[in-house]
Amino acid sequence: MLFTRFRTAIPLLLLILIPLHTVQAAAPIPAPPKIAGSGHLLIDFDSSTILAEKNADLRLEPASITKIMTAYAVFRELREGNIKLDDEVLISKKAWRTPGSRMFIEVNKKVSLELLLKGMIIQSGNDASVALAEHVAGNEETFAALMNTHAARLGMESTHFVNSTGLPDPDHYTTPRDIAKVAAATIREFPEFYKWYAQKSMLFNNIKQHNRNKLLWRDESVDGMKTGHTEAAGYCLVASAKRKNMRLIAIVMGTNSEQTRAKETQTLLNYGFRFFETHRLYSAGDSLKQVRIWKGAKQQLALGLEQDLYITIPRRQYKKLQARMDIKNQIIAPVAKGQPMGTVTVSLHDRPLAEVPLVALEQIDSGTLWQNAKDSALLWLE
């Protein structure tokens, strides 16, 4: 068991989740590499630990990496049953005329929603993006409002969308940190659709087009996500890779060429995998401690975590981790399932890495009058 210390009392102020934002490394590791471009971010998918960043909160034009949110919004509509993959979408003149990259759909023809999604994800089709937006929401403006609703729900505080394509607009912007949130949400919520981001090419209308993410050919661990380019935004790339049990997401924005965005993104991924490792310390719902509960229908209460706890640390430091439980003194029934009862704190070389709530894993109702009277007497004697 990783726990090294147990306390019976805990200040109330510790009954909160303290998010892990950056790695506090005790072992000597090199500083993150310098990356060309306007801004970048490297983050561990499971622990949300940031391994490298520059201008991660700077508002930037996203170009076609906008389509990560476009696709996410469509995936949500599919899950809720509002649309279906085999829907036949009538292509409007606006969608057909949309400038930029395209999958070459034709006006007044019908194309399945699944093909349009693949055309947007694999070929980065602006025409497909508009067709999807119109099918889901009636017009692109309403769909952009839906995108902004999802952005707000995901905590993308510095993001605003006005279209589904990423074509330039002064009010269309995001940040590397915000893009990481929707990228992670896509991977977590829709693994069955995320696999399309790994597809290297697609044939439609007798035209074969290749995925613009060059890392799909260069690094077998890379399995998505999306490129983007406009003159104002520069060359952008969001990429996710998984090696063994560790998944990283890298965002590079505002570079000067396709080659540079691929090279710099690969540099970030290699840095993260080379010098860090991620571990799942505890699983959600596992009993970490049985404690005495007073005046309840039962005398023992199981405590654990509501969510899996992942930690990202410098390599070869796992055996040096320390964990501590702080538990409320004198737990009195009734207790609701999920009710906070303390905290679990994980540290490396006495530096806290994460602190998460320790919660009741079951509901325990009040005991009988006799049990209440007996426990009241025992508590009085303590």
N, C-alpha and C positions, 0 to 999 in steps of 0.2 A: 504494500500500500504506500502511496507517495506521501501521505500525510505524516508530518514530523512533529506536530504540536497540536494540542487540543485545549481550547479554553471554554469555560462555562458561562462567561458573561461577554456581552458585546455592546458597545455604544450604538444607539439607534442610528446615528449618522452613517454607519457602515452598511446599513441595509439597503444599499443601492448597487446597481451595476456600474462599474467604472470601465468604460470602453478602452481597449488597447489601441493606441494610435501609432506608436513607434517602438521599434525594438531597442531595448536598453542592453547593449551587449557588454558583457564582462570580458569575454575572450577577444583578443586582438583580431580584428578583421579589417580589410581595406575599406576606405570610404567608397560610397557609391560612385560609379563611373560618371564622368561628365558626358552629357547627352546633348547633341545638337537639337535645336528646335525651340519653339516658344514655351513649351511646358511638357512635363511627363510625370508618370506615376507608376510605381511597381508595387503590387499589393498581393498578399497571400489570400487566396479565395476562402479558405476555411476559417482562418483566425482573424481576418481583416487587418493583419499587421502590415504596416507600410514599410517597405524595405528601401525605397528610394523615391525621391520626389524633387521637383523643381516647378515652381509656379503652378502647383496643383490646384490652386483656387483662383487662378487667373481666368477671367472670362475670355473665351476664344471662339472663333467660328469653327463649327464642327464638320462642315462639309458633309460627306456621305456617311460618316459615322453616326449621324442623325438617325440613320436607318436601323440602328440597333434598337432605338426606342420605337420607331415605326413598327418593326417586327414584333417587339414586345407587346405593344398595344393590340396588335392583331392576334397574337397568341392568347392574350387574356380574353378576347372576344370569343375565340374558338373554345376555350375552356369553359366559358360561361354558357355556351350553346347558342350564342346569338348568330353565329355564322358557321359554315362547314367548309372543310377542305375541298369538297367536290362542288361547291357553289360555282355556277357559271357567271362570270363577271363581264358585263357589257362594257367595252372600252369606249370612253368618251373622247371627244375631240381634244379636250384639254389634256388628258393623259397622253394621248398620241403625240401631241405637239410639245410636250415638256422637253426642254433642252437638256443637254448633258448626256451622260451615259444612259444606255437604254437596252432593253431586251427585244426591241423591234416588234411590239404588239401593234395591231392594226385597228384603226378606228371602226367602230360599229361591229367588230367581231367579239365573240365570247371566248374567254380564257378562264380555265379553272383557277380558283383561289390558290390552290397548292402550287400551280405553276407560276403564278404571279409572285408568291412568297419566295420561291426558289430563284426566280429571275431578279428579285430585289436583293436577296442575300448573296447569291453567287455571282451574278453579273452586275450588281449595283444599279439596276435599272430604275431610273427616275420615272419612266413611264409606268412601270409596274407599281412604284410607290404611290403615285397619284391615283391609279386605278384602285388600289387597295384602300386608300383613304376614302375615296368616294363611295366604295361599296360598304365600308363599315359605318361611315358617319354621314353620308349624303353629299358632303363636299369637303375639300381639303382644310378649309378654315375650321370647321367643327371638329375634324379629326385632330388638328393641331391642339385644340382646346383639350381633347381627350388625352393627348400626349402629355400636356402640362399637368393634368390631373394625376396621371401616373407618376410624373416626375416629383410632384409635391409629396405623394404618398411614400415614395422611395427615399425622401430626404434630399433630393437634388435641389439644394437651396439657391444655387447660382445658375440655374438653367431656365431658358425660355425658348419654346419652339413656335414658329409661325408657319412651317410647312413640313411635309413628310419626307422631303428629299435632301435637305441640307443646302439647297441653292441659296446664295448670299442674300441676307437681309439684316439691317442694323439691329433688329429686335430678335434675331435668332442666334443664340449663343449657349455655351455650356462651359464646363471646366473638366480637366482630367479626373478630378476626384468624383465629380458627378457621373461622368461616363462609366467609371469603375462600378458605381452602384447599380446602374441598369444592366451592365454586362454581367455582373455577379448574379443579379436577380434572374436574368435569362437562363444562365447555366443551372441555377438552383431549381427554378420553377418549371423549366421546360426542356429537360434533357432530350426528349424525343424530337424536338425541333432544333435544338442547338446543334445536333449532328449535321444539319445542312450547311453550317458554316465551314465544315471541313471539306465539302465537296469542291473539287478542283476545277471542274468545268461543267457546262450545261449546253445542251443543244435545243434550240427553239427556232421554229420557222426556218429550218435548214441552215441556221447560223450557229456555229459553235463558238462560245466565248469562255474565256478562262477567268477564274477567280484572281483578283488583283493582289491577294495576300501571298506574296512570294515566299513567306516562311512556311507555307504548307508544303512546299517542295524541298525546302532546305533543312527543316527540323521536324522529324517524325513525331515529336512530342507536342507540336503545335496543332491544335484541332479547331481553330477559329481565331478572330472573329471578323473584323471589318476594316476596310480601307476608306479613305476619303481624300478628296482633293478639289480645291478651287484656287484661283489665283490669290484670293485674299486669305484663305485658311492655310495655304501651303499643303504639304503632303502629310497625311495623318494615318496612323495605324493603331488599332486596338487588337491585341493578340492574347490568346490564352493557351497555356501549355500545361501538360501534366506529366510528371516524371515520378514513377512509383506512386506514392500516396500523397504527393504534394502538387497542388495546382496553383499557378501564378497567373495574374492578369497584368499586362503591361499596356500602358497608353502613352503614345508619343504623338505630339501635335506640333504642327507648324515647321516641318523640316523643308528642305529645298529640293528634294527629288524622291522618286520611288526607291532608288537604291539606298538613300540615306535613311528613310523611315524604316526600311527593313533591317538595315545594319544596326541602327540604334536600338530598335526594339529587341533584336536578338542579343545585343550586348546586355540590356537590362535583364532579360530572362536568364542568360547564362550566369550573371552575377548572383541573382537570387537563388538559383538552384545550387550553385557552387558553394556558397558560404552560409546558407541557412537550411534548416530542416523544420518540418511541422509535425507535431504529434497530437493525437487525440488523447487527452489525459483521462477524461471521464465521459461516459455516455449518459445522455438524458434518461432519467427514470431509474438509473441504478441506485440502489441503497448504499450510501456512503457511511451512514451512522445511524444506529438505533439509540434513541434517547428516552428518558423517562418523561411521561406526560401525566399530569395530575388532574384528578377529578374527571377522568374520561372513561369511556366505555372500554378502552384498552389502556394498558400501562406503558406500552412501548410505541414510539412514533418513528417511522422511517424517514430519514432526510436524504435529499439528493439534489440534482440540478434539473432545471426545466429544459435546458438545451445542452447539446454536446459542447464540451469545452476543449477547444484547440489552442495550442500555443506554438508560435513560431520563434525559434531561438537560433543563435549561432551553432554551427555544426559541432558535434562532440561535447555538448554541454548538457545533454539530457539527464545524466546521472547526478548533476549538480543542482537540479531543480529542487525547490522546497515548497511544500504546500501546508497551509494551516487552516483549520476550521475554527471559527468563532461562533459560538452558539448561545442563544438567549438563555438566561437562567430562569428556572421555574416556568416551564411551558404549561399553561392551563387550558384544558378543554373548555369549549369546543374549538377545533382547529379545522380550517378548510384546506382542501387539497390545493397546493401551489402557494400557500401562505408563507411569507418569508420567516425564517427562523434563525438566520445568521448569514454568514458569508464563508466562502472559500477564497483564500488568497494564495496565489502562486507567485513565487519569487525566484530569481536567479542571482546568486551572490548578494542576497539581502536587498535586491532591487525588485520591487513589485512589478510583475508583468501583467497580471489580471486579477480582478476581484469580482466575483459573481455571487448572486444570492444563493444561499442554501435554503431549500424550501421543503415543506411537508409533502411527501409523496402520496399521502392518503388523507381522507377525511376521518376525523375522530369526533364523535358526538359526546355530549356531556354524559357522565355516568349516572348511576342511581343515586338516590338520596344517601344511602349508606356509604357508597364509594366517595361521595363528596364530603360527607362528615369525617370519614376516616382519613382522607387525604388532607383535609383542612387541619386536622390534629397533627398529622405528620409534618406538614409545612410549618406549623406553629413551633414545633420542637426543633426545627432545623436552625 
